[in-house]
Amino acid sequence: MHGYGDYGSRYAYIGKYLSKRGYEFAGIDQRGFGDSQGHEGRVESYEISSKDNYEYHEQYVKHFGRQNTPVYIMSGSFGG
């Protein structure tokens, strides 16, 4: 989860590093940042951000399936 004023693809280098070591990596532009929808640079509410992140995870699992592996969330700044 990226920080305020940031965007998900900025962390592609971390995804490449981790994927070479057998990890899957996915990112999201939080609402109002990067290529997402919403008012630019505006966080609507904690509840909306939490819901967006939960729904993103659910869509990821739906698309890629759930394996018996742990899931880690990397975050910084307001993404934390």
N, C-alpha and C positions, 0 to 999 in steps of 0.2 A: 504494500500500500504506500503510494508515494506521499510526499509532503505537500504543504500548501504551495501553490504556484508551479507545481511540478507535473509530470506526466509519466505514464507507465513505460513507454518505449525508451525512455532515457536509461532504463536499467537493463537493456538488452545485453549488454556486455556481461552482466552477472548471470543472466539466463544462459548465455553461451558457455560460460565457465562451468556452471552447474550441470548443464546437459552433457558436457564432455565427461562428467564424472557420474553419469547415470541418473541424474535427477530430472524431473519434469519441472518446467518453469512457465508460469503464466502471469500476466499482469493486466491491470484494468486502469483506465483513465477515470478517476473519480468524477462524479457529476460536477460540471462547471470548470473542468480542467482538461487540458489536452484536446483530444478529438471527441469528447463526450458531449452530451446534451446538458442543458441547464444554463443558468446565468453565469457568465464567465467570471471566475474568481470568487464565487459566492458559495458558501456552505449553507445549505438550506437548514439542516438540523442534524443532530447526532442520530436521531431515529432514521431519517432518510438515508444517511450515509451507511449506517449499519445494515439497513434493509437492502440497499444496493449491493453491498459486499456479500451479504448472505445469498442473494439471488445470483450473483456472479458465480459463487462457489457451487451452487446447485446446478447452474447451467454447465459449468465445467464438468462436474460429475456425470451429468446426463449425457454429455457429448463424448467424454473420454472413458467413462465407467469408473467404478470405485474398485480399487485394488486393496489388498490387505497391507497397505503401507501408510506410514504416518504422513500427515499433512502439516506443513510449516507455513507460517505467514511471516513475511519479512516486511517491516514497516519502518518509517521514520517520520519525524516531525508530527504533523497533524494526522498522518496515516497511522500513527501508533496509538 
